[in-house]
Amino acid sequence: MRKAPNVFVIVSSLMVVVAAATWVLPGGRYERQVVATDGGQREVVVPGSFTYQQANPQWWQVFTAPIRGFGRLSQIIVFIFIVGGAFAVLNETGAVAAGIAALVRALRHREFLVIPTVMLTFSFFGAAFGMCEEAIPFVLLFVPLSLALGYDSIVGLCLSFLAAGVGFAAAFLNPFTLQIAQGIAGIPLLSGMGLRLVVFVAATTLSIAWVMVYAVRVRRNPQLSPTYDLDAARREELVAKLAEEPSLSRTHGLILLLLAATIVLTVWGAVARGWFIVELGGLFFAMGIAAGVVARLEANRLAEVFLQGAKDIAGAALVVAFAGGILVLLEDSCTMDTILHAAATLTGRMPPVLAAWSMYAVQFLLNIAIPSGSTKAALTMPLMAPLADLSGVSRQVAVLAYQFGDGFTNMIVPTSGVTVATLELAGVPFSRWFRWLLPMQVVFVVFSLAFLALAVAIGWQ
């Protein structure tokens, strides 16, 4: 399989394309006004106010645009660094791994509870704090467990990787996607929580039911498994690794309680106190330090782990800056509103439901090239938010369309580094995983369209 282009290559290429387009597109401006909202104030586009004007073509500015994009989205970029470092410290303590291992041991003789319990746990982690890369090493635990219970490697992948991916797509708290998208869209963080919880429960229930039906079938007839030949050869070897599970200590328990308290405080702070990116970033920073202190990490080790976590996520943070650079080019050339006007002319003729579906389709297709959720939020929400205003669709619906288009396909696109790494670790060829997951992806498309239609129908704000 041909190697997919690096996301920096994609975003940089988009910058060049956008700069070239500014020499062709006419300039234009919408009038904007500040309106009061439940979360404070928001700048919105005034419908019908678009006028054409002289464009300002860009060329050498492609080299300065990323720097200006960093300044434009600096709070969000620093937030990504802080959260990456904090969760690196959390993972270093071993608390999450020990907690999952303890849960698996407790359910080992209640096999019928393993799939719903473990998948619900990982789906919650994906929805609550954006577990993604963190789910990769758990396949080393769950693939052997799945084989030991008479299932296959596919079920083992679903227990952690698929479940976390579903929660990531149906997130109600995820700081890497939902909170960034809402912040850029100018709506209160964690607003619209009621419907988001319904979406999370529905998506998680659907995925658990799907996997349980498959698990029962493959246990009765192992030859139905796409990985039957692979599993038969390695079952005994993999089962032996179960003895390496970490034990849950009192320290691990305290750290897990700290994580739970952080999640509760995040919801309370955003909903009751109006906390935004800065306050929530500070909360995650405090959690990371506290977890390191409880785990008795030496100060130097804590700092090293935190910095390594920030380094690991630096690519995503810098891509956000480059995406911000694209917006700088569009704004400085006076062509962003021209594009917005063209899109609004098209979607404005559509019923609101079709407009919402169109936004979902754009995010869905874009995710094939750019799997990074934070990158797509920075790239698309500045356009999607005002487009929603002009199309009779709420900005909450635009954010939901972004979530659905970004999240579900992450588990099947070959451009996702997490997907490729997880499958490699699990020993499952991408082609077999793709064939197995494709029907479920079709169901998720229908699921997404249905909930977007519901959100529009009830006037979700």
C-alpha positions in Angstrom: 0.0 0.0 0.0 1.3 3.4 -1.0 2.2 5.5 2.0 -0.2 8.3 2.7 1.2 11.9 2.6 2.1 13.4 5.9 -0.6 15.7 7.3 2.0 18.6 7.2 2.3 17.9 3.4 -1.4 18.0 3.0 -2.0 21.2 5.0 1.0 22.9 3.4 -0.3 22.0 0.0 -3.7 23.4 0.9 -1.9 26.7 1.9 -0.3 26.8 -1.6 -3.6 26.0 -3.3 -5.4 28.7 -1.2 -2.8 31.3 -2.0 -3.1 30.5 -5.7 -6.9 30.7 -5.5 -6.7 34.2 -4.1 -5.4 35.3 -7.5 -8.6 34.0 -9.1 -11.4 34.5 -6.7 -13.1 37.9 -6.3 -12.9 39.6 -3.0 -16.0 40.2 -0.8 -17.2 41.0 2.6 -20.1 40.3 4.9 -21.1 42.7 7.5 -20.9 41.3 11.0 -22.6 42.2 14.3 -22.2 41.2 17.9 -25.2 39.5 19.5 -26.0 38.4 23.0 -26.1 34.7 23.7 -26.5 32.5 26.8 -22.7 32.2 27.0 -22.0 35.9 26.6 -21.6 37.5 23.2 -20.9 36.2 19.7 -20.0 37.8 16.4 -22.3 36.6 13.6 -22.6 37.3 9.9 -25.5 39.5 8.8 -27.5 37.6 6.1 -27.9 39.4 2.9 -25.1 41.9 3.6 -22.5 40.4 1.2 -20.8 42.8 -1.2 -18.0 42.2 -3.7 -14.7 44.2 -3.4 -11.2 44.2 -4.6 -9.2 41.1 -3.6 -5.7 41.1 -2.2 -3.9 38.2 -3.7 -1.4 36.3 -1.5 1.9 34.7 -2.5 5.0 35.1 -0.2 2.6 35.3 2.7 2.4 31.5 2.7 5.6 31.6 4.7 4.4 33.9 7.4 0.8 32.6 7.5 1.6 29.7 9.9 3.3 32.1 12.4 0.2 34.4 12.3 -2.0 31.3 12.5 -0.2 30.3 15.7 -0.9 33.7 17.2 -4.6 33.5 16.1 -5.1 30.1 17.7 -2.5 30.4 20.4 -4.8 29.5 23.4 -6.0 26.4 21.7 -2.5 25.3 20.7 -1.2 25.8 24.2 -4.2 23.9 25.5 -3.3 20.9 23.2 0.3 20.9 24.6 -0.9 21.1 28.2 -3.5 18.3 27.8 -1.0 16.1 26.0 1.6 16.5 28.8 -1.0 15.9 31.5 -2.3 12.7 30.1 1.3 11.5 29.5 1.9 11.8 33.2 -1.4 10.0 33.9 -0.4 7.1 31.7 3.1 7.0 33.2 1.5 6.3 36.6 0.0 3.1 35.2 -3.3 3.8 36.9 -5.5 3.5 33.8 -3.8 0.3 32.6 -4.1 -1.2 36.1 -7.7 -0.2 36.4 -8.6 -1.8 33.1 -6.7 -4.9 34.0 -8.5 -5.2 37.3 -11.8 -4.8 35.6 -10.9 -7.6 33.2 -9.9 -9.9 36.0 -13.1 -9.2 37.9 -15.1 -10.2 34.8 -13.0 -13.2 33.7 -15.5 -15.8 34.9 -18.5 -13.7 33.7 -17.7 -13.7 30.0 -21.0 -12.4 28.9 -20.3 -9.1 30.8 -16.8 -8.6 29.4 -17.8 -7.1 26.0 -20.4 -4.5 27.3 -18.5 -3.6 30.4 -15.1 -3.0 28.8 -16.5 -1.4 25.7 -18.6 1.0 27.8 -15.5 1.9 29.8 -13.4 2.7 26.8 -16.2 4.5 25.0 -16.6 6.7 28.0 -12.9 7.4 28.0 -13.1 8.3 24.4 -16.1 10.6 24.9 -14.8 12.2 28.2 -11.1 12.9 27.5 -10.5 11.9 23.9 -8.8 8.6 24.4 -7.2 7.8 21.1 -3.5 7.1 21.0 -3.8 6.0 24.6 -5.9 3.0 23.5 -3.2 1.5 21.3 -1.3 -0.5 23.9 -4.5 -2.1 25.3 -4.8 -4.4 22.3 -1.9 -6.3 23.8 -4.2 -7.1 26.7 -7.5 -7.5 25.0 -6.6 -9.6 22.0 -5.2 -12.4 24.2 -8.2 -12.1 26.5 -10.5 -12.3 23.5 -8.8 -15.4 22.2 -8.8 -17.0 25.7 -12.6 -16.5 25.8 -13.1 -18.2 22.5 -13.6 -15.1 20.4 -11.1 -13.7 17.8 -8.7 -10.8 17.3 -11.4 -8.6 15.8 -13.4 -8.8 19.1 -10.2 -7.9 21.0 -9.7 -4.8 18.8 -13.3 -3.8 19.4 -13.0 -4.0 23.2 -10.6 -1.0 23.3 -9.9 0.5 19.9 -13.4 0.5 18.4 -15.0 1.4 21.7 -12.7 4.4 22.2 -13.2 5.5 18.6 -17.0 5.4 19.0 -16.8 7.4 22.2 -14.4 9.9 20.5 -17.0 10.4 17.7 -19.9 10.7 20.0 -18.1 12.8 22.6 -19.8 14.9 25.2 -16.6 16.2 26.8 -13.6 15.5 24.6 -11.2 18.4 24.9 -9.4 17.6 21.6 -12.4 17.8 19.4 -15.7 19.0 20.9 -14.3 21.7 23.2 -11.9 23.0 20.5 -14.7 23.1 17.9 -17.2 24.8 20.2 -14.5 27.3 21.2 -13.8 28.2 17.6 -17.5 28.3 16.7 -18.0 30.8 19.5 -20.5 28.8 21.5 -20.3 28.0 25.2 -18.1 25.0 26.0 -20.0 21.8 26.7 -23.3 23.4 25.8 -26.0 21.2 24.3 -25.0 18.4 26.7 -28.5 16.8 26.8 -28.5 15.6 23.2 -24.8 14.8 23.2 -25.4 12.3 26.1 -28.2 10.8 24.1 -25.9 10.5 21.1 -23.2 8.9 23.2 -25.5 6.3 24.8 -27.1 5.4 21.4 -23.7 5.1 19.6 -22.2 3.1 22.4 -25.2 0.8 22.7 -25.2 0.2 18.9 -21.6 -0.7 18.8 -21.8 -3.0 21.8 -24.8 -4.8 20.4 -23.1 -5.2 17.0 -19.9 -6.6 18.5 -21.8 -9.0 20.9 -23.8 -10.4 18.0 -20.7 -11.0 16.1 -18.9 -12.5 19.1 -21.6 -15.0 19.7 -21.5 -16.1 16.0 -17.7 -16.4 15.8 -17.6 -18.3 19.1 -20.1 -20.8 17.7 -18.3 -21.0 14.3 -14.7 -19.7 14.5 -14.2 -20.1 10.7 -16.5 -17.1 10.2 -13.7 -14.9 11.6 -11.7 -12.9 9.1 -8.6 -13.6 11.2 -9.3 -17.3 11.7 -6.0 -18.6 10.2 -4.0 -16.0 12.1 -5.7 -16.6 15.5 -5.3 -20.4 15.2 -1.5 -20.0 14.9 -1.0 -17.7 17.8 -3.7 -18.4 20.4 -1.5 -20.2 22.9 1.3 -17.7 22.6 -0.9 -14.7 23.2 -2.9 -16.2 26.1 0.4 -16.5 28.0 0.8 -12.7 28.0 -2.3 -12.4 30.3 0.0 -13.2 33.2 1.7 -9.8 32.7 -1.3 -7.7 33.7 -0.5 -5.0 36.2 -2.1 -5.1 39.6 -4.3 -2.3 40.9 -2.7 -0.6 43.9 -4.1 2.0 46.4 -2.1 4.6 44.6 -3.7 3.7 41.3 -7.1 3.9 42.9 -6.4 7.4 44.2 -5.2 8.5 40.7 -8.3 7.1 39.1 -10.4 9.0 41.6 -8.4 12.1 40.7 -9.2 11.5 37.0 -12.9 11.1 37.9 -12.9 14.3 39.9 -11.2 16.2 37.0 -14.0 15.0 34.6 -16.7 16.2 37.1 -14.9 19.6 37.6 -14.6 20.0 33.8 -18.3 19.6 33.3 -19.2 21.8 36.3 -16.7 24.5 35.4 -17.8 24.8 31.8 -21.5 24.6 32.5 -21.9 26.4 35.8 -18.9 28.8 35.8 -18.4 29.5 32.1 -14.9 28.1 32.1 -13.2 28.3 28.7 -9.9 27.0 27.1 -7.6 28.7 29.6 -9.4 27.5 32.8 -9.9 24.0 31.5 -6.3 23.8 30.4 -5.3 24.8 33.9 -7.5 22.1 35.4 -5.9 19.4 33.2 -2.4 20.8 34.1 -3.3 20.5 37.8 -4.5 17.0 37.3 -1.2 16.0 35.6 0.9 17.4 38.4 -1.4 15.9 41.1 -1.2 12.5 39.5 2.6 12.6 39.4 2.7 13.7 43.0 0.4 10.9 44.1 2.4 8.4 42.1 5.6 9.7 43.9 7.3 10.6 40.6 10.5 12.6 41.2 10.2 16.2 40.1 12.7 15.6 37.2 10.8 12.5 36.0 7.5 14.2 36.2 8.8 17.1 34.1 10.4 14.7 31.6 7.2 12.7 31.1 5.1 15.9 30.8 7.5 17.3 28.2 7.6 14.0 26.3 3.8 14.1 26.2 3.8 17.6 24.9 6.4 16.6 22.3 4.3 13.6 21.2 1.4 15.9 20.5 3.4 18.7 19.0 2.6 17.6 15.5 -1.1 18.1 16.1 -0.6 21.4 17.8 1.6 22.8 15.0 -0.8 21.5 12.3 -3.5 23.6 14.0 -1.2 26.6 13.5 -0.8 25.8 9.8 -4.5 25.4 9.5 -4.9 28.8 11.2 -2.5 30.1 8.5 -4.9 29.0 5.8 -7.6 31.1 7.4 -5.1 34.0 7.6 -4.5 33.8 3.9 -8.3 33.7 3.2 -9.0 36.6 5.5 -6.1 38.8 4.3 -7.0 38.2 0.6 -10.7 39.1 1.3 -11.8 35.8 -0.2 -13.0 33.9 2.8 -16.4 35.6 2.7 -16.6 35.0 -1.0 -16.3 31.3 -0.4 -18.7 31.5 2.4 -21.2 33.4 0.2 -20.9 30.8 -2.5 -21.5 28.0 0.0 -24.4 29.9 1.6 -26.0 30.5 -1.8 -26.0 26.7 -2.3 -27.0 25.6 1.2 -29.4 28.5 1.6 -31.5 27.0 -1.1 -31.6 23.7 0.8 -33.9 22.7 3.7 -31.9 23.1 6.9 -31.6 19.3 7.2 -29.9 19.0 3.8 -27.6 21.9 4.8 -26.6 20.0 7.9 -26.0 16.8 5.9 -23.9 18.8 3.4 -21.7 20.0 6.3 -21.4 16.4 7.4 -20.4 15.2 3.9 -17.6 17.8 3.7 -16.2 16.7 7.1 -16.6 13.0 6.1 -14.6 13.4 2.9 -12.0 15.7 4.5 -11.3 13.2 7.2 -9.9 10.8 4.6 -7.1 13.2 3.9 -6.8 14.8 7.4 -7.6 12.4 10.2 -6.6 14.8 12.9 -9.7 16.1 14.7 -8.1 19.2 16.1 -6.7 20.1 12.7 -10.1 19.9 11.0 -11.7 21.9 13.8 -9.2 24.7 13.2 -9.5 24.4 9.5 -13.3 24.1 9.0 -15.2 25.5 12.0 -14.3 29.2 11.2 -16.1 28.6 7.9 -18.8 26.2 9.1 -19.9 28.3 12.0 -21.0 31.4 10.0 -22.2 29.1 7.2 -24.6 27.6 9.8 -25.9 31.0 10.6 -26.6 31.7 6.9 -28.2 28.3 6.3 -30.7 28.3 9.1 -28.8 25.7 11.1 -27.5 26.2 14.6 -23.8 26.2 15.3 -24.4 23.3 17.7 -25.5 21.3 14.7 -22.5 22.4 12.7 -20.2 21.1 15.5 -22.1 17.8 15.7 -21.7 17.4 11.9 -18.0 18.0 12.4 -17.8 15.4 15.2 -19.6 12.7 13.2 -17.6 13.4 10.0 -14.4 13.4 11.9 -14.8 10.6 14.4 -16.4 7.4 13.0 -14.2 7.1 9.9 -11.0 7.5 11.9 -11.3 3.7 12.7 -11.2 2.7 9.0 -9.1 5.2 7.0 -5.5 4.1 6.2 -4.3 7.7 6.7 -4.9 7.4 10.4 -1.7 6.7 12.2 -3.6 5.4 15.3 -5.5 2.9 13.2 -2.4 1.7 11.4 -0.4 1.4 14.6 -3.2 -0.4 16.4 -3.7 -2.9 13.7 0.0 -3.5 13.4 0.2 -4.2 17.2 -2.8 -6.5 17.1 -1.4 -8.4 14.1 -4.5 -7.8 12.0 -4.1 -6.8 8.3 -5.8 -3.6 7.4 -7.6 -5.2 4.5 -9.3 -7.7 6.8 -10.3 -5.1 9.3 -11.6 -2.9 6.6 -13.9 -5.6 5.2 -15.2 -6.4 8.6 -15.8 -2.8 9.7 -17.3 -1.5 6.4 -20.9 -2.6 7.1 -20.7 -1.0 10.5 -19.4 2.2 9.0 -22.5 2.3 6.7 -24.7 2.0 9.8 -22.8 4.9 11.4 -23.4 7.1 8.3 -27.2 6.4 8.7 -26.9 7.0 12.4 -25.1 10.4 11.8 -27.7 11.5 9.3 -30.6 10.6 11.5 -29.3 12.4 14.6 -28.4 15.5 12.5 -32.0 15.5 11.2 -33.3 15.2 14.8 -31.0 18.0 16.0 -32.4 20.3 13.2 -36.0 19.2 13.8 -35.9 20.1 17.5 -34.1 23.4 16.9 -31.1 22.3 19.0 -29.1 25.2 20.2 
